[in-house]
């Protein structure tokens, strides 16, 4: 017998908790329990509302994707959401705005939508549209003017993967669900776990991390007299200190050799050019100095 899986029951409970504002009476404004369905009625055959006991030959909910073929069980893999109207944070929200928001997230390929196969909905209460991840269909029957259908790939239902993040994010976005921190997708959670695990392995407080620390310091041996041939953190630190000392010394030196510069300039001039460059007031002094040097 087709059954309602736990992960879709969790989505149903979440939506009713926040969109059935007055659970003690039936109101048009509220999302009532009878308006949120998972398993098709007894006469329903074929499609995502049916498990393996009710699928039909060449059922599109099974044959069009390996995710569905490999995930087929007695579990239904669909959720219908009916009409509601709610106000939050000064804005009004209803089935149309809810459906179009969800479709926009699917079009953007948000991580928490990737188990959704299709959404059949009305963007205006007049026409029916279908977002199909596989691109097979674009519309549906007119019953979707007053309810929105969500199909989930069957392998995600079989794996009991949490399907509430998308709907929690919607409720948080419109202000009905206050969260202390943003929802984390399964992919993000696994990524953070991997980072944490890798950092913990290299932590100096961890036995494995202590080994890596000793190796980096050049202590990857049991003989204290042994010296490794490869650079270590200790040897690299000493080299950097010596380099910094040398650079400091060089920065304080005067590399200008005036005598060498003057000799270089004079070597490139003729006697006439040198004489022409000497001011008249200094020429007599130069002659006397040269005479003195020649006499010596």
SERO-4910 file (N, C-alpha, C, O; in steps of 0.05 Angstrom, whole numbers):
BEGIN
 pado doro    nc1    nc2    nc3   cac1   cac2   cac3    cc1    cc2    cc3    oc1    oc2    oc3
  Unk    A     17    -24      0      0      0      0     18     25      0     37     27     16
  Unk    A     11     44    -18     27     69    -19     26     83      7      5     85     20
  Unk    A     49     93     16     50    106     42     62    134     40     75    141     21
  Unk    A     57    150     61     68    177     62     95    176     76     96    167     99
  Unk    A    117    183     63    144    181     76    148    202     97    135    223     98
  Unk    A    166    196    115    171    214    138    181    241    130    173    261    143
  Unk    A    198    243    109    209    269    102    187    288     90    189    312     94
  Unk    A    168    277     76    146    294     66    126    300     87    114    321     87
  Unk    A    122    282    106    105    288    129    116    311    145    102    327    156
  Unk    A    143    312    146    156    334    161    151    361    147    147    381    160
  Unk    A    151    361    120    145    385    105    116    393    110    110    417    115
  Unk    A     98    374    109     70    379    114     65    391    141     51    411    144
  Unk    A     78    380    162     75    390    189     86    419    191     74    436    204
  Unk    A    108    424    178    121    451    179    102    471    167     98    493    179
  Unk    A     91    466    144     73    485    130     47    489    147     38    512    149
  Unk    A     36    468    157     12    471    173     17    487    199      0    502    208
  Unk    A     40    482    211     47    496    236     48    526    232     42    541    251
  Unk    A     55    535    208     58    564    204     37    577    186     34    601    187
  Unk    A     23    561    170      4    572    152    -25    566    160    -44    578    149
  Unk    A    -29    548    179    -55    544    190    -57    560    216    -53    550    238
  Unk    A    -62    586    212    -59    605    234    -79    600    257    -74    607    280
  Unk    A   -102    589    251   -122    583    271   -130    554    269   -150    547    256
  Unk    A   -115    536    281   -120    507    278   -145    497    290   -153    474    286
  Unk    A   -159    514    306   -183    505    320   -208    508    304   -229    499    311
  Unk    A   -206    522    280   -229    524    263   -220    526    234   -197    533    228
  Unk    A   -239    520    216   -233    520    187   -238    548    177   -259    560    181
  Unk    A   -217    560    164   -220    587    153   -209    587    124   -190    572    118
  Unk    A   -221    603    107   -211    605     80   -182    615     79   -166    608     61
  Unk    A   -175    632     98   -148    644     98   -126    624    106   -103    627     98
  Unk    A   -134    603    120   -114    584    130   -109    562    110   -125    555     93
  Unk    A    -85    550    113    -79    525    100    -88    502    118    -76    497    139
  Unk    A   -109    489    110   -121    468    127   -108    441    122    -97    437    100
  Unk    A   -109    423    142    -97    396    138   -107    382    113    -92    367    100
  Unk    A   -132    385    106   -143    372     83   -132    383     56   -136    371     35
  Unk    A   -118    406     58   -108    419     34    -78    412     29    -66    422     10
  Unk    A    -67    395     46    -39    388     43    -38    357     41    -39    343     61
  Unk    A    -35    347     16    -37    318     11    -11    307      1      5    320    -13
  Unk    A     -7    281      7     17    267     -2      9    242    -18     18    239    -41
  Unk    A     -7    225     -7    -15    200    -20    -41    205    -36    -60    217    -25
  Unk    A    -42    196    -61    -67    199    -76    -89    182    -65    -84    163    -50
  Unk    A   -114    189    -72   -136    173    -61   -136    145    -73   -119    138    -90
  Unk    A   -155    128    -64   -154    100    -71   -156     95   -101   -147     75   -111
  Unk    A   -168    113   -116   -171    110   -145   -148    121   -161   -147    118   -185
  Unk    A   -129    134   -147   -107    147   -161    -87    126   -171    -78    109   -155
  Unk    A    -80    127   -196    -61    109   -208    -40    125   -225    -48    141   -241
  Unk    A    -15    120   -220      6    132   -235     13    160   -225     -4    174   -214
  Unk    A     39    168   -228     48    194   -219     62    192   -192     63    171   -179
  Unk    A     72    215   -183     88    216   -159     72    213   -133     84    208   -112
  Unk    A     45    216   -134     29    211   -110     26    181   -105     14    174    -85
  Unk    A     37    164   -122     34    135   -119     61    122   -114     81    130   -124
  Unk    A     60    100    -98     83     84    -94     84     61   -114     69     61   -134
  Unk    A    102     42   -109    106     21   -129     81      4   -134     79     -9   -155
  Unk    A     62      3   -115     38    -14   -119     18      0   -137     -2    -13   -145
  Unk    A     21     26   -143      1     39   -159     12     51   -185     -3     64   -200
  Unk    A     38     49   -190     48     60   -215     37     44   -238     28     21   -235
  Unk    A     37     56   -262     26     44   -286     49     39   -306     71     49   -302
  Unk    A     44     22   -327     65     18   -347     75     44   -359     59     62   -365
  Unk    A    101     47   -362    113     71   -373    106     96   -357    103    118   -368
  Unk    A    102     93   -331     94    115   -314    116    137   -315    140    131   -310
  Unk    A    109    161   -322    129    183   -325    144    188   -299    167    197   -300
  Unk    A    131    182   -276    144    186   -251    165    165   -244    177    165   -223
  Unk    A    168    146   -262    188    125   -258    208    123   -281    232    121   -276
  Unk    A    198    124   -306    216    117   -329    232    141   -340    251    136   -354
  Unk    A    226    165   -333    239    188   -346    266    196   -332    281    212   -343
  Unk    A    271    185   -309    296    192   -295    307    168   -280    291    154   -266
  Unk    A    333    163   -282    344    141   -266    341    146   -236    341    127   -220
  Unk    A    339    171   -228    335    177   -200    308    166   -190    305    158   -167
  Unk    A    288    166   -208    262    155   -201    262    125   -203    251    111   -186
  Unk    A    274    114   -224    275     85   -228    289     72   -204    280     52   -194
  Unk    A    312     83   -196    327     72   -174    315     77   -147    323     64   -127
  Unk    A    297     96   -145    286    104   -119    258     94   -114    246    101    -94
  Unk    A    247     79   -133    219     70   -130    215     52   -106    228     31   -104
  Unk    A    197     60    -88    189     43    -65    159     46    -62    146     57    -80
  Unk    A    148     37    -40    120     41    -35    114     70    -27     90     77    -24
  Unk    A    134     87    -23    129    114    -15    120    132    -38    130    130    -60
  Unk    A    100    149    -32     93    171    -50    116    191    -51    132    192    -32
  Unk    A    118    206    -72    140    226    -75    129    253    -84    142    267   -100
  Unk    A    106    261    -74     94    286    -82     79    299    -59     72    286    -39
  Unk    A     76    325    -61     62    341    -41     44    361    -54     54    376    -71
  Unk    A     19    362    -47      0    383    -57     -4    404    -34     -8    396    -11
  Unk    A     -3    429    -42     -8    451    -23    -31    468    -33    -31    477    -56
  Unk    A    -52    472    -16    -76    486    -24    -74    516    -19    -53    527    -12
  Unk    A    -98    529    -21   -100    558    -19    -96    568     10   -104    554     29
  Unk    A    -83    591     12    -81    605     38    -75    634     33    -67    642     11
  Unk    A    -79    650     53    -72    679     53    -62    686     80    -74    679    101
  Unk    A    -39    699     81    -27    706    107    -12    733    104     -2    739     83
  Unk    A    -12    748    126      3    773    126     26    770    146     23    759    168
  Unk    A     49    781    138     73    780    155     92    802    147     96    807    124
  Unk    A    102    816    167    121    838    163    110    859    143    125    871    127
  Unk    A     84    864    145     71    885    129     66    877    100     57    894     85
  Unk    A     69    851     93     64    842     66     44    819     66     42    805     86
  Unk    A     30    816     44     10    795     41     22    772     24     36    777      4
  Unk    A     16    748     32     27    725     18      5    704     14    -13    702     31
  Unk    A      6    690     -8    -15    670    -14     -2    647    -30     22    646    -35
  Unk    A    -19    629    -40    -10    606    -55      5    615    -80     25    602    -87
  Unk    A     -4    636    -93      9    645   -118     37    655   -112     56    647   -125
  Unk    A     40    673    -92     67    683    -86     85    661    -75    109    661    -81
  Unk    A     74    643    -60     89    620    -50     99    603    -74    123    595    -74
  Unk    A     82    597    -92     89    579   -115    110    593   -133    129    580   -141
  Unk    A    106    618   -139    125    632   -157    152    635   -143    172    634   -157
  Unk    A    152    639   -117    178    640   -102    192    614   -104    216    613   -110
  Unk    A    178    592   -100    191    565   -102    201    559   -130    223    549   -133
  Unk    A    186    567   -150    195    562   -178    220    579   -183    238    569   -196
  Unk    A    220    603   -174    244    620   -178    269    608   -165    291    609   -177
  Unk    A    266    595   -142    288    582   -129    298    558   -146    321    552   -148
  Unk    A    278    544   -158    285    521   -175    300    530   -200    320    518   -208
  Unk    A    290    552   -212    303    562   -236    331    571   -230    349    568   -247
  Unk    A    336    582   -206    363    590   -198    380    566   -189    403    570   -183
  Unk    A    368    543   -189    382    518   -180    393    521   -152    416    512   -147
  Unk    A    378    532   -134    386    534   -106    391    506    -95    377    487   -102
  Unk    A    411    502    -78    419    475    -69    395    460    -56    394    436    -59
  Unk    A    377    474    -42    356    460    -29    332    454    -47    311    446    -38
  Unk    A    335    458    -73    314    451    -92    322    427   -110    305    418   -126
  Unk    A    345    417   -107    356    398   -127    343    370   -125    348    353   -143
  Unk    A    327    365   -105    312    340   -105    284    343   -117    269    324   -118
  Unk    A    277    367   -125    251    372   -137    251    365   -167    268    375   -181
  Unk    A    233    349   -175    230    342   -204    213    363   -218    220    372   -240
  Unk    A    191    371   -206    173    390   -219    155    404   -199    151    395   -177
  Unk    A    145    427   -208    125    442   -194    103    450   -214    109    462   -234
  Unk    A     78    442   -208     56    449   -225     39    469   -209     31    464   -187
  Unk    A     35    493   -221     24    515   -206     11    535   -224     11    532   -249
  Unk    A     -1    556   -212    -12    578   -227      1    604   -218      1    610   -194
  Unk    A     13    619   -237     26    644   -229      6    667   -225     14    688   -214
  Unk    A    -19    663   -233    -39    685   -231    -67    676   -225    -85    693   -224
  Unk    A    -71    650   -220    -98    640   -215   -115    637   -240   -139    631   -239
  Unk    A   -103    641   -264   -117    639   -289   -106    617   -308   -121    604   -322
  Unk    A    -80    614   -308    -67    594   -325    -51    576   -308    -42    583   -286
  Unk    A    -46    552   -318    -30    532   -304     -3    529   -318     -1    527   -342
  Unk    A     18    530   -302     45    527   -312     59    503   -298     51    496   -276
  Unk    A     79    493   -311     95    471   -298    125    477   -302    134    480   -325
  Unk    A    139    478   -280    168    479   -281    177    450   -279    170    436   -260
  Unk    A    192    441   -299    201    413   -300    231    412   -303    242    422   -323
  Unk    A    244    401   -283    274    400   -284    284    385   -308    306    391   -318
  Unk    A    268    366   -318    277    350   -341    267    363   -367    274    353   -389
  Unk    A    252    384   -366    243    399   -390    223    383   -407    222    388   -431
  Unk    A    208    365   -396    190    349   -411    163    362   -416    150    359   -437
  Unk    A    153    377   -396    126    388   -397    125    417   -387    143    425   -372
  Unk    A    105    432   -395    103    460   -388     77    467   -375     73    490   -367
  Unk    A     58    449   -373     31    456   -362     20    432   -348     32    412   -345
  Unk    A     -5    436   -338    -19    414   -323    -49    420   -324    -58    438   -337
  Unk    A    -64    403   -310    -94    406   -311   -103    429   -293    -87    439   -277
  Unk    A   -128    437   -297   -138    462   -285   -141    460   -254   -146    480   -241
  Unk    A   -139    436   -243   -141    434   -214   -118    449   -200   -119    455   -176
  Unk    A    -97    453   -215    -74    467   -204    -77    498   -203    -59    513   -197
  Unk    A   -101    507   -211   -108    535   -206   -112    540   -176   -109    563   -167
  Unk    A   -120    520   -161   -125    524   -133   -107    505   -115   -111    504    -91
  Unk    A    -89    491   -127    -69    478   -110    -43    475   -126    -43    474   -151
  Unk    A    -21    474   -112      6    471   -125     17    444   -118     16    434    -96
  Unk    A     28    431   -139     38    404   -137     69    404   -138     81    417   -155
  Unk    A     81    391   -118    110    388   -118    117    358   -121    107    341   -106
  Unk    A    133    352   -141    143    324   -145    172    323   -137    188    341   -143
  Unk    A    180    303   -122    207    299   -113    219    274   -126    205    254   -129
  Unk    A    244    275   -134    257    251   -145    255    229   -124    261    234   -101
  Unk    A    248    206   -133    242    184   -115    267    175    -99    264    165    -76
  Unk    A    291    178   -110    314    169    -94    318    186    -69    329    177    -50
  Unk    A    309    212    -71    312    229    -47    292    221    -25    298    224     -1
  Unk    A    269    210    -34    250    200    -14    260    174     -2    258    170     22
  Unk    A    270    157    -19    281    131    -10    303    135     10    305    121     30
  Unk    A    320    156      6    342    162     24    333    177     49    349    182     67
  Unk    A    307    184     50    296    200     72    311    226     76    316    234     99
  Unk    A    318    239     54    333    264     55    314    286     64    291    287     56
  Unk    A    324    303     82    308    325     93    299    344     71    316    354     56
  Unk    A    273    347     68    262    365     47    250    391     58    238    406     44
  Unk    A    255    396     84    244    420     96    260    446     90    248    467     92
  Unk    A    286    445     84    301    470     81    289    491     62    288    514     69
  Unk    A    280    483     39    268    502     20    244    516     33    241    540     31
  Unk    A    227    500     46    202    511     57    208    527     82    194    547     88
  Unk    A    228    519     97    236    536    120    246    563    110    241    584    122
  Unk    A    261    562     88    273    586     78    250    605     68    252    629     72
  Unk    A    229    594     56    207    610     48    193    623     72    189    648     72
  Unk    A    188    607     92    174    618    116    192    639    130    181    658    141
  Unk    A    218    635    130    236    655    141    237    680    124    237    702    135
  Unk    A    236    677     98    238    700     80    214    718     83    216    743     82
  Unk    A    190    707     87    166    724     90    162    733    119    143    748    125
  Unk    A    178    723    137    177    732    165    160    716    184    154    725    206
  Unk    A    152    692    176    136    675    193    153    657    211    143    646    231
  Unk    A    177    653    203    195    635    218    221    650    224    236    657    206
  Unk    A    225    655    250    249    669    258    270    648    265    266    630    280
  Unk    A    293    652    253    315    633    257    339    648    268    346    670    261
  Unk    A    353    634    286    377    646    298    400    647    279    417    665    281
  Unk    A    400    628    260    421    628    239    410    616    214    390    602    215
  Unk    A    422    622    191    411    612    165    411    582    164    429    569    176
  Unk    A    392    571    150    392    542    145    417    534    130    426    550    113
  Unk    A    427    511    136    451    501    121    442    477    105    429    459    115
  Unk    A    449    477     79    442    455     62    459    431     69    480    434     82
  Unk    A    450    406     62    466    382     67    494    384     55    513    375     67
  Unk    A    496    396     31    522    399     18    540    417     35    564    410     39
  Unk    A    530    439     45    546    458     61    554    444     87    576    448     97
  Unk    A    535    429     99    541    416    125    564    395    121    582    394    137
  Unk    A    562    380     99    583    360     94    610    373     89    631    363     98
  Unk    A    609    396     75    634    410     69    647    420     94    671    417     98
  Unk    A    631    431    112    642    441    138    653    418    155    673    421    169
  Unk    A    639    395    154    649    372    169    676    363    159    694    356    175
  Unk    A    679    364    132    705    355    120    727    375    128    749    366    136
  Unk    A    721    401    127    741    421    135    749    417    164    773    417    171
  Unk    A    729    414    181    734    410    210    751    385    215    770    386    231
  Unk    A    744    363    201    759    338    205    788    341    197    806    332    211
  Unk    A    792    355    174    820    358    165    836    376    183    859    371    189
  Unk    A    823    398    193    837    416    212    844    402    238    865    406    250
  Unk    A    825    385    247    829    371    272    853    351    270    868    348    289
  Unk    A    856    339    247    878    320    243    905    334    246    924    322    257
  Unk    A    907    359    237    932    374    238    935    390    264    955    404    267
  Unk    A    916    389    281    917    403    306    940    392    324    942    367    326
  Unk    A    956    410    335    979    400    351    970    385    376    986    372    388
  Unk    A    945    387    384    935    373    407    927    344    399    921    328    417
  Unk    A    926    339    373    918    313    363    943    296    359    963    306    348
  Unk    A    943    270    366    967    253    361    978    255    333   1002    257    328
  Unk    A    960    253    313    969    255    285    980    282    280   1000    285    266
  Unk    A    966    303    290    976    330    286   1003    335    299   1020    350    288
  Unk    A   1008    322    322   1034    324    335   1056    313    318   1078    323    317
  Unk    A   1051    291    304   1070    279    286   1077    298    264   1101    302    257
  Unk    A   1057    311    251   1062    330    230   1077    354    240   1095    364    226
  Unk    A   1071    362    265   1086    385    276   1115    378    280   1133    394    273
  Unk    A   1121    355    290   1149    346    294   1163    344    267   1187    352    264
  Unk    A   1150    333    247   1162    331    221   1168    359    209   1190    363    198
  Unk    A   1150    378    213   1155    405    202   1178    418    216   1192    435    204
  Unk    A   1183    411    242   1205    423    257   1231    408    252   1251    416    264
  Unk    A   1231    387    236   1255    371    231   1260    351    253   1283    343    257
  Unk    A   1239    342    267   1242    323    289   1229    297    282   1220    283    300
  Unk    A   1228    290    256   1214    266    247   1234    242    249   1239    229    230
  Unk    A   1244    237    273   1263    216    277   1263    209    307   1252    224    323
  Unk    A   1276    187    314   1278    180    342   1305    185    353   1308    185    378
  Unk    A   1325    189    336   1352    195    345   1355    225    347   1355    239    327
  Unk    A   1359    236    371   1361    265    375   1386    277    361   1386    301    356
  Unk    A   1406    261    354   1430    271    341   1427    272    310   1443    284    297
  Unk    A   1406    259    301   1402    258    272   1392    285    262   1375    298    274
  Unk    A   1402    294    239   1394    319    227   1383    313    199   1396    300    183
  Unk    A   1358    322    195   1346    317    169   1358    335    148   1369    356    154
  Unk    A   1357    325    123   1370    340    101   1351    361     88   1360    380     75
  Unk    A   1325    357     92   1306    375     79   1302    400     97   1306    399    121
  Unk    A   1293    422     85   1287    446    101   1265    441    121   1246    425    116
  Unk    A   1267    453    144   1246    451    165   1237    478    173   1248    498    164
  Unk    A   1216    479    189   1207    505    198   1228    520    214   1231    544    213
  Unk    A   1244    504    229   1265    516    245   1287    528    228   1296    550    232
  Unk    A   1296    512    207   1318    522    190   1308    545    172   1323    563    167
  Unk    A   1283    543    163   1273    565    147   1271    590    163   1275    612    153
  Unk    A   1263    587    189   1262    611    206   1289    624    210   1291    648    210
  Unk    A   1310    607    213   1337    618    217   1346    632    191   1358    654    193
  Unk    A   1340    621    168   1348    633    143   1334    660    139   1346    679    130
  Unk    A   1308    661    146   1294    686    143   1305    707    162   1306    731    155
  Unk    A   1312    699    186   1324    718    205   1350    729    194   1355    754    196
  Unk    A   1367    712    184   1393    721    173   1389    739    149   1403    759    145
  Unk    A   1370    732    132   1364    749    109   1354    776    117   1363    796    105
  Unk    A   1337    778    137   1327    803    147   1350    820    158   1351    845    155
  Unk    A   1369    807    173   1392    822    184   1409    834    162   1418    857    163
  Unk    A   1414    818    140   1430    827    118   1417    850    103   1430    870     95
  Unk    A   1391    848    100   1376    870     87   1377    896    103   1379    918     92
  Unk    A   1375    893    130   1376    917    147   1404    930    144   1405    955    144
  Unk    A   1425    914    143   1452    925    141   1456    939    114   1467    961    113
  Unk    A   1446    927     93   1448    939     66   1433    965     64   1441    984     51
  Unk    A   1410    966     78   1393    991     76   1407   1015     89   1400   1038     83
  Unk    A   1427   1009    107   1441   1031    120   1467   1040    106   1479   1060    114
  Unk    A   1475   1026     85   1500   1032     71   1495   1054     50   1473   1056     38
  Unk    A   1516   1070     45   1516   1090     23   1531   1079     -1   1555   1075      0
  Unk    A   1516   1073    -21   1528   1060    -45   1537   1080    -66   1545   1072    -88
  Unk    A   1537   1106    -59   1546   1127    -78   1576   1131    -76   1586   1139    -55
  Unk    A   1591   1125    -98   1621   1129    -99   1626   1153   -117   1628   1151   -141
  Unk    A   1628   1177   -104   1631   1202   -119   1656   1202   -136   1656   1211   -159
  Unk    A   1679   1192   -125   1704   1193   -140   1702   1176   -166   1712   1184   -186
  Unk    A   1689   1153   -163   1686   1136   -187   1668   1150   -208   1673   1148   -232
  Unk    A   1648   1164   -199   1630   1178   -218   1646   1200   -232   1643   1203   -256
  Unk    A   1663   1216   -217   1678   1238   -229   1698   1227   -249   1701   1238   -271
  Unk    A   1712   1205   -241   1732   1194   -259   1719   1184   -285   1730   1187   -306
  Unk    A   1695   1173   -282   1681   1163   -306   1673   1186   -324   1675   1184   -349
  Unk    A   1665   1208   -312   1657   1231   -329   1681   1243   -343   1680   1249   -367
  Unk    A   1703   1247   -328   1728   1259   -340   1739   1242   -362   1750   1252   -382
  Unk    A   1737   1215   -359   1749   1197   -378   1735   1200   -406   1747   1193   -426
  Unk    A   1711   1210   -405   1697   1213   -431   1700   1240   -443   1687   1246   -464
  Unk    A   1716   1259   -432   1720   1286   -442   1748   1290   -453   1767   1278   -444
  Unk    A   1750   1308   -474   1776   1315   -485   1788   1337   -468   1773   1350   -452
  Unk    A   1815   1342   -470   1826   1364   -454   1813   1391   -459   1810   1407   -441
  Unk    A   1806   1396   -484   1793   1421   -491   1766   1423   -477   1759   1445   -467
  Unk    A   1751   1400   -476   1725   1401   -463   1728   1405   -433   1711   1418   -420
  Unk    A   1749   1393   -421   1753   1397   -393   1760   1426   -387   1750   1437   -367
  Unk    A   1778   1438   -404   1786   1466   -400   1762   1484   -403   1759   1504   -388
  Unk    A   1745   1478   -422   1722   1495   -427   1702   1494   -404   1687   1513   -399
  Unk    A   1703   1471   -389   1684   1468   -367   1693   1481   -342   1677   1484   -323
  Unk    A   1719   1489   -340   1729   1502   -315   1723   1531   -315   1730   1545   -335
  Unk    A   1709   1542   -295   1703   1570   -294   1729   1587   -293   1749   1578   -282
  Unk    A   1729   1611   -306   1753   1628   -306   1764   1634   -279   1788   1636   -275
  Unk    A   1747   1636   -259   1757   1643   -232   1772   1621   -219   1788   1625   -201
  Unk    A   1768   1596   -230   1782   1573   -218   1805   1564   -236   1822   1548   -227
  Unk    A   1806   1574   -261   1826   1564   -280   1855   1568   -270   1871   1550   -272
  Unk    A   1861   1592   -258   1888   1597   -249   1895   1578   -226   1918   1569   -225
  Unk    A   1877   1572   -209   1882   1553   -187   1888   1525   -198   1906   1511   -187
  Unk    A   1874   1517   -219   1878   1491   -231   1906   1490   -243   1920   1469   -240
  Unk    A   1914   1512   -257   1940   1512   -270   1962   1510   -249   1982   1495   -252
  Unk    A   1959   1525   -227   1979   1524   -206   1980   1496   -193   2002   1486   -187
  Unk    A   1957   1484   -189   1957   1457   -177   1970   1437   -195   1984   1419   -185
  Unk    A   1964   1439   -221   1976   1420   -240   2006   1424   -241   2022   1405   -243
  Unk    A   2015   1449   -241   2044   1455   -242   2058   1443   -217   2079   1432   -219
  Unk    A   2044   1446   -194   2056   1436   -170   2059   1405   -171   2080   1394   -164
  Unk    A   2038   1392   -181   2039   1363   -183   2060   1353   -203   2073   1333   -198
  Unk    A   2063   1368   -225   2083   1360   -245   2111   1363   -235   2129   1347   -240
  Unk    A   2115   1386   -220   2142   1391   -208   2149   1370   -188   2172   1363   -184
  Unk    A   2129   1359   -174   2134   1339   -154   2142   1312   -167   2147   1293   -153
***
